[in-house]
Amino acid sequence: MHRLGGQVTRKDIRQDIRDNSDVISDNEVDKVRVSKKTGNKYRPQIARTN
């Protein structure tokens, strides 16, 4: 986040990872999973953090 300028959105973080990461693939960043319990869709890479 320091490289992005401090306060950023999740969308900005995903785009930065796509552009600059050699470790995490684009497919991994964009992966959408479906919860077995509720059936809700979510992105595991973009979990809420404090």
N, C-alpha and C positions, 0 to 999 in steps of 0.2 A: 504494500500500500504506500510505502514511502516513495517509491518510484512513480506511482500514479498521482501523488499529490496529497496524501492524507485521507480525506473523506471521499470515499468512492462507493459506487453501487455494485451490486452483485454482477450486473451485466458488464460493467467495466472490468471487474476481476476476471470473469470468464474470457472476455476478449483479450486481456493481457496474457492470460495463460495460453490461449490459442496462438498468439503472436510470438511469445518469447520462451515458451517451455519446450525443452527437448525431452523431458522426462514424461510428461503427461500428454497423451495423444488428444487430438481434437475430438475423436469419438468418445473418449472418456469424459471430457468436459461436457459434451452435449448429451450424454446418456440420460435417459429418463426411465425410471423404474416404477413398477406398480406394486403397491402394498398388498400383500397376501390377505391381510386382515380386513382392511377397509376398502381396497380397490382404488385408493387415491394415487394419483401420479405424483412423483417427486424426483428431484435431482439430488442424488446422494453427495455429489461434490460440493454443493452449495448449501451445506447445513448451517443453521444459525449458530453464531458464536458471539460471545460477549466482547 
